[in-house]
Amino acid sequence: MIHLAGSVQAQQRALVAGEVPGVVSELAVSEGDFVRRGEILVRLRNTAMRRDLEGAVAQLEEAQARLQLAQTALDRSRGLRDSGVISSQQFDDAETEVGAWQGRADQARATIGRLEAQIAASHVRAPFSGVVVREHCQLGEWVASGGAVVEMADTRRLEIVVNVPEKHFVGARKGAKARVTIEALPEVDLEGEITAVIPRADPQTRSFPVKVGIDNTDGLIGIGMSAAVAFPGPEARAGTVVPKDAIISQGALRLVYRVDEGPPGEDGAATYVATSVPVILGAGVGEWIEVQGVATGDTIVTRGNERLAPGSAVLVEPTEYAEP
């Protein structure tokens, strides 16, 4: 099992902003209040918009009445034109009058729609069910368009964010189960699930962010609490590993230099030579990497190997490496 420390965060959190500018006439919630999706958070003063709406409705009513009269006149003109009583120009003027009042009616409807939308937007509503964790406005304060009014968080579903070292990254898989304990609630043992594995390491720590989701329907866990997460690591298996320093790259080829016994020296002493061995790389763990092509127990060159050629004489000086 891999054991890591992390902190509690809300999976869903947002700064709720108003779509229209205005003065806060009512702050309907306070910090710590639970609100359901669609409930009103803040009301902005909309008196001027309502007056404009009344004017737009009156303009529409006038345009519709004028349009009806113009349409009646046009219908009458059509018969008079066919009888030769009025000219084609007079008939065209009647058609133009109908088009003009139709345009004014359409414009008034558009204005009404826009004002109704602005009045509705002056009531800022909760985009999701959650808790108000911070107020960003006060009664009588001017709020600009897009200005934050409150901050909300859904505390019913939380997540623990842990930084997984690269050697354990392969063991972190979305959907895997994890055990979670909260430092402030040692008696509570929770089952979580890995909801996200971010495949981008922090360049300083070489660790990967992993998110573990947990339920908090009883509301015992607070955002920001310290937590410990345990989840299964990669399954152990037999393999041969060498220090990463031993790997030589030659284009697409990867090889190591193995130390083999050479012909006896003039004094009969043993000598050693380098033999190039192509290898296939596997998973890396710290400063070690799995390879196929050499056997466990082989002596491998890790220093000065860039300057070697097959058959080069080597001096064997053991170098200590920490175990993987």
C-alpha positions as CSV (number, residue, x, y, z in Angstrom):
1,M,0.0,0.0,0.0
2,I,1.1,3.6,-0.7
3,H,0.5,6.0,2.1
4,L,0.4,9.7,1.4
5,A,-0.7,12.9,3.1
6,G,-3.0,15.4,1.5
7,S,-5.6,18.1,2.2
8,V,-9.4,18.2,1.8
9,Q,-10.9,20.3,-1.0
10,A,-14.3,20.8,-2.4
11,Q,-14.9,19.1,-5.8
12,Q,-17.3,21.9,-6.8
13,R,-16.4,25.4,-5.8
14,A,-17.2,28.7,-7.4
15,L,-17.2,32.5,-7.1
16,V,-20.8,33.4,-8.0
17,A,-21.0,36.6,-10.0
18,G,-23.9,38.8,-11.1
19,E,-24.6,39.1,-14.8
20,V,-25.8,42.8,-14.5
21,P,-24.5,45.7,-12.5
22,G,-26.5,47.1,-9.7
23,V,-26.8,48.1,-6.0
24,V,-27.3,45.3,-3.5
25,S,-30.8,45.7,-2.2
26,E,-30.9,42.4,-0.3
27,L,-28.3,39.9,0.8
28,A,-30.5,36.8,1.1
29,V,-27.8,34.5,2.6
30,S,-25.0,34.5,5.1
31,E,-21.7,32.7,5.4
32,G,-22.3,29.1,6.5
33,D,-25.8,28.9,5.0
34,F,-26.7,25.9,2.9
35,V,-28.6,26.8,-0.3
36,R,-30.2,24.7,-3.0
37,R,-29.6,25.2,-6.7
38,G,-31.7,28.1,-8.0
39,E,-32.3,29.8,-4.6
40,I,-31.7,33.5,-4.5
41,L,-28.4,34.6,-3.1
42,V,-28.5,38.4,-3.7
43,R,-31.0,40.8,-5.0
44,L,-29.8,43.9,-6.9
45,R,-31.9,47.0,-7.2
46,N,-33.9,46.9,-10.5
47,T,-36.3,49.8,-10.1
48,A,-34.9,51.6,-13.2
49,M,-35.1,48.4,-15.3
50,R,-38.7,48.0,-14.3
51,R,-39.6,51.5,-15.3
52,D,-37.9,50.9,-18.6
53,L,-39.9,47.7,-19.0
54,E,-43.1,49.5,-18.4
55,G,-42.1,52.1,-21.1
56,A,-41.2,49.3,-23.6
57,V,-44.6,47.6,-22.9
58,A,-46.4,50.9,-23.6
59,Q,-44.4,51.3,-26.8
60,L,-45.3,47.8,-27.9
61,E,-49.0,48.4,-27.3
62,E,-48.9,51.7,-29.3
63,A,-47.0,50.0,-32.1
64,Q,-49.5,47.1,-32.3
65,A,-52.5,49.5,-32.4
66,R,-50.8,51.7,-35.1
67,L,-49.9,48.5,-37.0
68,Q,-53.5,47.4,-36.9
69,L,-54.7,50.7,-38.3
70,A,-52.0,50.7,-40.9
71,Q,-53.0,47.2,-42.0
72,T,-56.6,48.2,-42.3
73,A,-55.7,51.2,-44.4
74,L,-53.5,49.0,-46.6
75,D,-56.3,46.5,-47.2
76,R,-58.6,49.4,-48.1
77,S,-55.9,50.9,-50.4
78,R,-55.5,47.7,-52.3
79,G,-59.1,47.8,-53.5
80,L,-58.9,51.5,-54.3
81,R,-55.8,51.0,-56.3
82,D,-57.3,48.2,-58.3
83,S,-60.3,50.5,-59.1
84,G,-57.9,53.3,-60.1
85,V,-59.1,55.7,-57.3
86,I,-55.6,56.0,-55.8
87,S,-52.2,55.9,-57.4
88,S,-49.6,53.2,-57.0
89,Q,-47.5,55.7,-55.0
90,Q,-50.2,56.1,-52.4
91,F,-50.5,52.3,-52.2
92,D,-46.8,52.0,-51.7
93,D,-46.9,54.6,-48.9
94,A,-49.6,52.5,-47.2
95,E,-47.3,49.4,-47.4
96,T,-44.4,51.4,-46.0
97,E,-46.5,52.5,-43.1
98,V,-47.3,48.9,-42.2
99,G,-43.7,47.9,-42.4
100,A,-42.6,50.8,-40.2
101,W,-45.0,50.0,-37.4
102,Q,-44.2,46.3,-37.7
103,G,-40.5,47.2,-37.2
104,R,-41.3,49.3,-34.1
105,A,-43.4,46.5,-32.7
106,D,-40.5,44.0,-33.2
107,Q,-38.0,46.4,-31.6
108,A,-40.3,46.9,-28.6
109,R,-40.6,43.1,-28.2
110,A,-36.8,42.8,-28.3
111,T,-36.4,45.5,-25.7
112,I,-39.0,43.8,-23.5
113,G,-37.1,40.5,-23.7
114,R,-33.8,42.1,-22.9
115,L,-35.2,44.0,-19.9
116,E,-37.0,40.9,-18.6
117,A,-33.8,39.0,-18.8
118,Q,-31.9,41.8,-16.9
119,I,-34.6,41.9,-14.2
120,A,-34.3,38.1,-13.8
121,A,-30.5,38.4,-13.7
122,S,-30.8,41.0,-10.9
123,H,-31.7,38.1,-8.7
124,V,-28.4,36.2,-8.4
125,R,-29.2,32.5,-7.9
126,A,-27.2,29.6,-6.7
127,P,-25.7,27.6,-9.6
128,F,-25.5,24.4,-7.5
129,S,-26.5,23.2,-4.1
130,G,-23.9,24.0,-1.5
131,V,-22.7,26.1,1.4
132,V,-21.9,29.9,1.3
133,V,-18.3,30.0,2.4
134,R,-17.7,33.7,1.9
135,E,-19.6,36.9,1.2
136,H,-18.1,39.3,-1.3
137,C,-20.7,42.1,-1.1
138,Q,-22.7,44.0,1.4
139,L,-26.1,45.7,1.5
140,G,-26.0,49.0,-0.5
141,E,-22.8,48.1,-2.2
142,W,-22.4,48.6,-6.0
143,V,-21.7,45.4,-7.9
144,A,-20.2,45.6,-11.3
145,S,-21.3,43.3,-14.1
146,G,-19.4,40.0,-13.5
147,G,-18.5,41.0,-10.0
148,A,-18.4,38.3,-7.3
149,V,-21.3,38.3,-4.8
150,V,-20.6,35.1,-2.8
151,E,-18.3,32.1,-2.9
152,M,-19.9,28.7,-2.7
153,A,-18.7,25.1,-2.2
154,D,-20.5,21.8,-2.4
155,T,-19.4,20.1,0.9
156,R,-21.4,16.9,0.3
157,R,-18.8,15.6,-2.1
158,L,-15.1,16.3,-1.2
159,E,-11.8,15.3,-2.6
160,I,-8.3,14.7,-1.1
161,V,-5.5,16.0,-3.2
162,V,-2.2,14.1,-2.7
163,N,1.1,14.4,-4.6
164,V,2.3,10.9,-5.7
165,P,6.0,10.4,-6.3
166,E,6.9,9.3,-9.8
167,K,8.0,5.8,-8.6
168,H,4.4,5.2,-7.5
169,F,2.7,6.9,-10.4
170,V,2.0,3.7,-12.2
171,G,0.0,2.4,-9.3
172,A,-2.4,5.4,-9.3
173,R,-5.3,4.6,-11.5
174,K,-8.7,6.4,-11.9
175,G,-11.4,4.4,-10.3
176,A,-9.2,2.6,-7.8
177,K,-10.4,2.4,-4.2
178,A,-8.5,4.1,-1.5
179,R,-8.7,4.3,2.3
180,V,-8.9,7.8,3.8
181,T,-8.4,8.9,7.4
182,I,-8.9,12.5,8.6
183,E,-6.4,13.8,11.2
184,A,-9.1,15.7,13.1
185,L,-11.4,12.6,13.1
186,P,-9.3,9.6,13.8
187,E,-12.3,7.4,14.6
188,V,-13.7,8.0,11.1
189,D,-12.5,5.5,8.4
190,L,-13.6,6.3,4.9
191,E,-13.5,4.6,1.5
192,G,-12.6,6.9,-1.3
193,E,-12.1,6.5,-5.0
194,I,-9.4,8.0,-7.2
195,T,-11.3,10.4,-9.4
196,A,-8.4,12.0,-11.3
197,V,-4.8,11.4,-12.1
198,I,-3.0,14.4,-13.5
199,P,-0.2,13.1,-15.7
200,R,2.0,16.2,-15.3
201,A,4.7,16.2,-12.7
202,D,5.7,19.1,-10.5
203,P,9.2,20.0,-11.9
204,Q,10.6,20.6,-8.5
205,T,9.3,17.5,-6.6
206,R,8.7,15.1,-9.5
207,S,5.3,14.2,-8.1
208,F,1.9,13.9,-9.7
209,P,-1.3,15.4,-8.3
210,V,-4.0,12.7,-7.6
211,K,-7.5,13.4,-6.5
212,V,-9.4,11.0,-4.2
213,G,-13.2,11.6,-3.9
214,I,-15.1,11.0,-0.6
215,D,-18.7,11.4,0.5
216,N,-19.4,14.0,3.2
217,T,-23.2,13.8,3.4
218,D,-23.1,14.0,7.2
219,G,-21.0,17.2,7.1
220,L,-18.3,16.1,9.5
221,I,-15.4,16.9,7.3
222,G,-14.4,20.5,6.7
223,I,-12.5,21.9,3.7
224,G,-8.8,22.3,4.4
225,M,-8.6,19.5,6.9
226,S,-5.5,17.3,6.8
227,A,-6.0,13.7,5.6
228,A,-4.1,10.5,4.9
229,V,-4.7,8.4,1.8
230,A,-3.7,4.8,1.2
231,F,-4.1,3.0,-2.1
232,P,-2.6,-0.1,-3.7
233,G,0.8,0.3,-5.4
234,P,2.0,-1.5,-8.5
235,E,2.2,-5.3,-8.0
236,A,5.6,-6.6,-7.2
237,R,7.3,-8.8,-9.8
238,A,10.7,-10.2,-10.4
239,G,12.9,-8.3,-12.8
240,T,16.5,-7.1,-13.4
241,V,17.3,-3.5,-12.7
242,V,20.4,-1.4,-13.4
243,P,21.3,2.2,-12.5
244,K,20.0,4.7,-15.0
245,D,23.6,5.9,-15.4
246,A,24.4,2.6,-17.1
247,I,22.1,3.3,-20.1
248,I,23.7,4.5,-23.4
249,S,21.5,5.8,-26.2
250,Q,22.6,5.3,-29.8
251,G,19.7,6.6,-31.9
252,A,16.8,4.3,-31.2
253,L,19.1,1.7,-29.6
254,R,19.6,1.4,-25.9
255,L,22.6,-0.6,-24.6
256,V,24.8,-1.1,-21.5
257,Y,28.4,-2.2,-21.2
258,R,28.8,-5.4,-19.3
259,V,32.2,-6.2,-17.7
260,D,33.6,-9.5,-18.9
261,E,36.8,-11.2,-18.0
262,G,39.6,-10.6,-20.6
263,P,42.8,-12.5,-21.4
264,P,45.3,-12.8,-18.6
265,G,47.9,-10.0,-18.4
266,E,51.6,-10.5,-18.9
267,D,51.9,-11.1,-15.2
268,G,49.1,-13.5,-15.3
269,A,46.7,-11.2,-13.5
270,A,43.1,-11.0,-14.5
271,T,41.9,-8.3,-16.9
272,Y,38.5,-7.0,-17.7
273,V,36.9,-5.7,-21.0
274,A,33.6,-4.0,-21.8
275,T,31.0,-5.8,-23.9
276,S,28.1,-3.8,-25.4
277,V,24.7,-5.4,-24.7
278,P,21.5,-4.1,-26.3
279,V,18.7,-3.8,-23.7
280,I,15.0,-3.2,-23.6
281,L,13.9,-0.7,-21.0
282,G,11.1,-1.2,-18.5
283,A,9.7,0.8,-15.6
284,G,11.9,3.2,-13.7
285,V,12.1,3.4,-9.9
286,G,14.1,6.4,-8.6
287,E,17.7,6.1,-10.0
288,W,17.1,2.5,-11.2
289,I,15.4,1.1,-14.3
290,E,14.3,-2.3,-15.4
291,V,16.1,-3.9,-18.3
292,Q,15.9,-7.0,-20.4
293,G,19.1,-8.3,-22.0
294,V,21.4,-8.7,-19.0
295,A,21.2,-11.1,-16.1
296,T,21.0,-10.5,-12.4
297,G,24.6,-10.5,-11.0
298,D,26.2,-9.1,-14.2
299,T,28.7,-6.3,-13.5
300,I,27.6,-3.2,-15.4
301,V,29.7,0.0,-16.2
302,T,28.1,3.2,-14.9
303,R,31.0,5.7,-15.1
304,G,32.9,6.7,-18.2
305,N,30.7,4.4,-20.3
306,E,30.1,7.1,-22.9
307,R,33.8,6.8,-24.0
308,L,33.8,3.0,-24.2
309,A,33.9,0.8,-27.3
310,P,33.3,-2.9,-27.4
311,G,36.4,-4.7,-26.1
312,S,37.8,-1.7,-24.3
313,A,39.8,-2.5,-21.2
314,V,38.1,-1.4,-18.0
315,L,39.2,-1.0,-14.4
316,V,36.7,-2.4,-12.0
317,E,35.9,-0.1,-9.1
318,P,32.6,-0.9,-7.3
319,T,30.1,2.0,-6.9
320,E,27.5,1.9,-4.3
321,Y,23.8,2.7,-5.2
322,A,20.9,3.0,-2.8
323,E,18.5,0.0,-3.2
324,P,15.4,0.8,-5.3
